[in-house]
Amino acid sequence: MFSADTLYIPVLLFFLTAAALYDALYRKIPNCLILGALFPGGFLLGPPFLIRLLAVTALFYPCFRLRLTGAGDVKLLGAVAAWSGTDRFLLFLFFSFLTASAPAALLLARKMVLEEAGRSAPKSGSLRIPMGPFFLAGWLITVSMLNGGSLWQIIPQGGR
């Protein structure tokens, strides 16, 4: 059986994997996936869950309005914060952006090389990367660090 402190691990493993795959294929994260991740947490974890969800969503909403990120990314960040708590969320956010920084830097370097060579640079939409896979990578790194550095210990074993 899962304790309230470890329940977030399998829930986020499932939903972040699904979001990563969908985002990589279609460059969006569907609302039904986010709602599926939020529905059980609201009932099981109560007001702190909802407070974290609203706080992080409100914090990242300006990034969506400024077209720095997609709406699905903002909602997914809120769901991860709601399930995992503040300290785990901050580590997750750091590692997610860290893993996304290398592909983003390569895209920017490619754009600069093309502009320098006098060829037309890609449109700004082609410089956007789907963040779902990087959110999954950041979460896996965070959870493995918090579980002694082993990805094999992510899912708690029953009966121990």
C-alpha positions in Angstrom: 0.0 0.0 0.0 1.2 3.5 -0.7 1.5 6.2 2.0 0.4 9.7 1.3 4.1 10.7 1.0 4.8 8.1 -1.7 1.5 8.1 -3.6 2.8 10.9 -5.9 5.4 8.6 -7.4 3.3 6.2 -9.4 0.6 8.8 -10.2 3.2 11.2 -11.7 5.1 8.4 -13.4 1.9 7.5 -15.3 0.7 11.0 -16.1 4.1 12.5 -16.9 4.9 9.6 -19.2 1.6 10.0 -21.0 2.0 13.8 -21.3 5.6 13.4 -22.6 4.5 11.0 -25.3 1.5 13.1 -26.3 3.5 16.3 -26.3 6.4 14.8 -28.3 3.9 13.5 -30.9 1.4 16.4 -31.1 3.1 19.3 -29.4 0.2 19.7 -26.9 -0.9 18.3 -23.6 -4.6 17.5 -23.5 -6.9 18.8 -20.7 -8.4 15.4 -20.1 -4.9 14.1 -19.1 -4.4 17.0 -16.7 -7.8 16.5 -15.2 -7.1 12.8 -14.8 -4.0 13.6 -12.8 -5.8 16.2 -10.6 -9.0 14.4 -9.8 -7.8 11.8 -7.3 -5.3 14.2 -5.7 -8.0 16.8 -4.8 -9.9 14.1 -2.9 -7.0 12.3 -1.3 -4.7 15.1 -0.4 -7.2 17.9 0.3 -6.6 21.7 0.6 -2.7 21.7 0.5 -3.0 19.9 -2.9 -5.4 22.6 -4.2 -3.3 25.4 -2.8 -0.1 24.2 -4.5 -2.0 23.6 -7.8 -3.4 27.2 -7.8 -0.2 28.9 -6.7 2.0 27.3 -9.3 -0.5 27.7 -12.1 -0.9 31.3 -11.2 2.9 31.8 -11.0 3.4 30.3 -14.5 0.3 31.8 -16.2 2.2 34.9 -17.3 4.7 32.7 -19.1 1.7 31.3 -21.1 0.3 34.8 -21.8 3.7 36.0 -23.0 3.9 32.9 -25.3 6.9 31.5 -23.5 5.2 28.2 -22.8 2.0 26.4 -23.7 -1.1 26.2 -21.6 -0.7 22.5 -21.1 2.8 23.0 -19.8 1.5 25.4 -17.2 -1.3 23.1 -16.1 1.1 20.1 -16.0 3.5 22.1 -13.8 0.6 22.9 -11.4 -0.3 19.2 -11.3 3.3 18.2 -10.5 3.5 20.8 -7.7 0.2 19.7 -6.3 1.2 16.1 -6.1 4.8 16.4 -5.1 5.1 19.3 -2.7 7.2 22.4 -2.9 10.7 21.1 -2.2 10.3 18.2 -4.7 8.7 20.5 -7.2 11.6 23.0 -7.1 14.1 20.2 -7.8 11.9 18.9 -10.5 11.7 22.3 -12.1 15.4 22.8 -12.0 16.2 19.4 -13.6 13.4 19.8 -16.2 14.8 23.1 -17.4 18.4 21.9 -17.2 17.6 18.9 -19.5 15.7 21.2 -21.9 18.5 23.7 -22.1 20.8 21.7 -24.3 18.3 21.1 -27.1 17.2 24.8 -26.8 20.8 26.0 -27.1 21.3 23.8 -30.2 18.2 25.2 -31.8 19.3 28.8 -31.1 22.8 28.1 -32.4 21.4 26.6 -35.6 19.3 29.7 -36.1 22.3 32.0 -35.6 24.4 30.0 -38.0 21.7 30.1 -40.7 21.3 33.9 -40.2 25.0 34.4 -40.4 25.2 32.4 -43.6 22.5 34.6 -45.1 19.9 31.9 -45.3 16.5 32.4 -43.8 16.2 31.3 -40.2 13.4 29.0 -39.1 10.2 30.6 -38.1 9.8 31.2 -34.3 7.3 28.3 -34.1 10.0 25.9 -35.2 12.2 27.0 -32.3 9.7 25.8 -29.7 10.4 22.5 -28.1 7.8 20.2 -26.5 8.5 20.4 -22.7 6.6 17.2 -21.8 9.6 14.9 -22.3 11.8 17.2 -20.4 9.3 17.3 -17.5 9.4 13.5 -17.4 13.2 13.5 -17.5 13.4 16.2 -14.7 10.9 14.2 -12.6 12.8 10.9 -13.0 16.1 12.6 -12.0 14.5 14.2 -9.0 12.8 11.0 -7.7 15.9 8.9 -8.3 18.0 11.4 -6.4 15.5 11.4 -3.5 15.5 7.6 -3.5 19.2 7.0 -3.1 20.2 7.6 -6.7 18.5 4.5 -8.1 15.8 4.6 -10.8 14.9 1.0 -9.8 13.6 2.2 -6.4 11.1 4.7 -7.9 8.0 2.5 -7.4 7.6 1.5 -3.7 7.3 -2.3 -3.2 4.2 -3.5 -1.5 4.5 -5.7 1.7 7.7 -4.2 3.1 
